[in-house]
Amino acid sequence: MELQKDVNAAPVHGIVRLPDTAPLAAYEKDGITIYRGESLNVLRQLPDAICDCVITDPPYSSGGLFRGDRSGDAAQKYVGWNNSDKKQYGTFGGDSRDQRSFFAWASLWLAESWRIAKPGAQCYVFTDWRQLPVVTDAVQAGGWTWRGLLVWDKGVGRPMKGRYRNHLEYVVWCSNGAMPEADDIYPSTLLHVPTVPSDKRDHPTQKPVALIETLLSVCPQGGIVLDPFMGSGTTLEAAKYSGRGAIGIEIDPKYCDDGARRLSQGVLF
C-alpha cells in the first residue's frame, strides 16, 4: 500500500503511515508498526491524538555517581555485573547525557508523545533511582499530568556487602489531562515481576512482557500503544498479545530486526 502524504490522516486498523519523506516502516503487520529512525524525528511526523497509551524505557543516562560513570558503555553499566554466560546483547547510544541535557532532551520527546496521545491517554516512563527526580520534572514539562509512581521489584539486585541492593526500578505514571471513567479494577503500584533471564534477552535492558502487560491492563482495550524507544520490541509484543495495535521507534537496525522477528511469531491465546 502506498504511503499516505497527509500526516493528519487517521490510522488504518492501528497502522499509522508517515509521509513519503519519512523513514519507511521496518515492520508493518497486524496493526503493529516499527519505524527505524531517530525517535524525535519520527515522532514529529506522527499525527495528533492517535494513541491510547505510551509505554517506554528510554536511555536513562545513568549508571553511576559521576559523569565518568554515565559515559560508560551501556552493556557494561546495566548488565555486565551478572551476565554469567557473557551473551552479547549489543549496546545502545544516547545514554551518556548529563542531567541538564537529559532533562531538555526528555522534555522534547515527551511533549511530542503528549501531542500524539489522545486526551485522557496514560503514559508510563521507566527510570532508575538516580534519574527519577529529573524524569518526574520532564513529564510535566512535556505537558503530562503526573499521577504517581509504580515500583518494579525485580527480585534481584547488584550485591553490595553491608548495603541495600538495587533491585527496584521505577515507572513514572502520568496522563494527558483528565482520565476517563475506568474499569472496576484496582491494581497495585508495587509490581513483582522477575527479570528476563540473561540467556533469553535480545537487549541489555530488556523488560519482561508480563511487566508491560500489567501496565496495559488499565489502558483501553483495542487501542494503540506508542513506544518511542522500543529496543527489541517488548512493548509491541505485549500490545500484540493483548489485542492492541502499536507503534515502535528504534534507531538501531539490530534491535529493529530483533523486534520484527519477535512480532512475526504467532500469538497463542
MOLIN-V860551 format. One record per pair of residues at least 24 apart in sequence whose ideal C-beta (glycine too) atoms are under 8 Angstrom apart, sorted by the first residue. I is the first residue (numbers start at 1). J is the second residue. If there is no record, write none. Layout:
i: {I;I}
j: {J;J}
This chain:
i: {7;7;7;8;8;9;10;10;11;11;11;11;13;14;14;14;14;15;16;16;16;16;16;18;18;18;19;26;26;26;26;27;27;27;27;27;29;29;30;30;31;31;31;31;31;32;32;32;32;32;32;32;33;33;33;34;34;34;34;34;34;34;34;34;34;35;35;35;35;36;36;36;36;37;37;38;39;39;39;39;39;40;40;40;42;42;43;43;43;43;43;43;44;46;46;46;47;48;48;49;49;49;49;49;50;50;50;51;51;51;51;51;51;51;51;51;52;52;52;52;52;52;52;52;52;53;53;53;53;53;53;53;53;53;53;53;53;53;54;54;54;54;54;54;54;54;54;54;54;54;55;55;55;55;55;55;55;55;55;56;56;56;56;56;56;56;56;56;56;57;57;57;57;57;57;57;58;58;58;58;58;58;59;59;59;59;59;60;60;60;60;60;61;61;61;61;61;61;61;61;62;62;62;62;62;63;63;67;70;70;70;70;71;72;74;74;75;78;78;79;79;79;79;81;82;82;82;83;84;85;85;87;87;87;89;89;89;89;89;90;90;90;90;90;91;92;92;92;92;92;93;93;99;99;102;102;102;103;103;103;103;106;106;106;106;107;107;107;108;109;109;110;110;110;110;110;110;111;111;111;113;113;113;114;114;114;114;115;116;117;117;118;119;119;119;120;120;120;120;120;120;121;121;122;122;122;122;122;122;122;122;123;123;123;123;124;124;124;124;124;125;125;125;126;126;126;126;126;127;127;127;127;128;128;128;129;129;129;132;132;135;136;139;139;140;143;144;144;144;145;145;145;145;145;146;146;146;147;147;147;147;148;148;149;149;150;150;150;150;151;151;151;152;152;152;153;153;153;153;154;154;154;155;155;155;156;156;171;182;183;185;185;187;187;187;201;202;202;202;202;203;203;203;203;205;206;206;206;207;207;208;209;209;209;209;212;212;212;213;213;213;216;216;219;230;230;231;231;232;232;232;233;233;233;233;233;236;236;237;237;240;241}
j: {45;46;47;47;48;47;47;50;47;50;224;245;245;224;244;245;246;245;46;47;50;224;247;42;45;46;45;250;256;257;260;256;259;260;263;264;263;264;240;263;224;240;244;245;246;236;239;240;245;246;248;263;246;247;248;230;233;236;248;249;250;256;259;260;263;247;248;249;250;250;251;253;256;249;251;251;109;228;229;249;251;108;109;112;228;249;109;112;113;116;228;249;112;112;116;247;116;115;116;115;116;117;118;119;116;118;224;116;117;118;121;223;224;225;226;247;117;118;121;219;220;223;224;225;244;117;121;122;123;124;215;216;219;220;223;224;225;226;113;116;117;121;122;123;124;125;225;226;227;228;123;124;212;215;216;225;226;227;235;113;124;125;126;226;227;228;229;230;235;125;126;205;207;229;231;235;106;109;125;126;228;229;92;93;94;95;229;95;127;128;130;131;94;95;96;97;98;99;102;131;95;127;128;130;131;95;130;98;95;96;97;98;96;96;204;205;204;204;205;198;201;204;205;158;156;158;198;198;198;198;199;198;199;201;201;202;203;204;206;203;204;252;254;255;204;203;204;231;252;255;251;252;131;134;131;134;138;134;137;138;141;134;135;138;142;138;141;142;142;142;228;138;139;141;142;143;144;141;142;143;142;226;228;142;143;144;176;143;226;176;226;176;176;177;178;175;176;177;178;179;180;175;176;147;173;174;175;176;179;218;219;173;174;175;176;150;171;172;173;215;171;172;174;152;169;170;171;207;169;170;171;172;166;169;170;166;168;170;170;172;172;172;172;174;174;176;174;175;176;174;175;176;177;178;172;173;174;173;174;175;179;173;189;173;189;189;190;191;215;189;190;191;191;193;211;190;191;192;193;193;194;195;192;194;195;194;195;215;218;218;217;218;214;217;218;232;232;255;258;262;231;232;255;258;231;231;232;234;234;235;234;234;237;238;241;237;238;239;238;241;242;242;244;244;255;259;255;259;258;259;262;258;259;260;262;263;262;263;262;263;267;267}
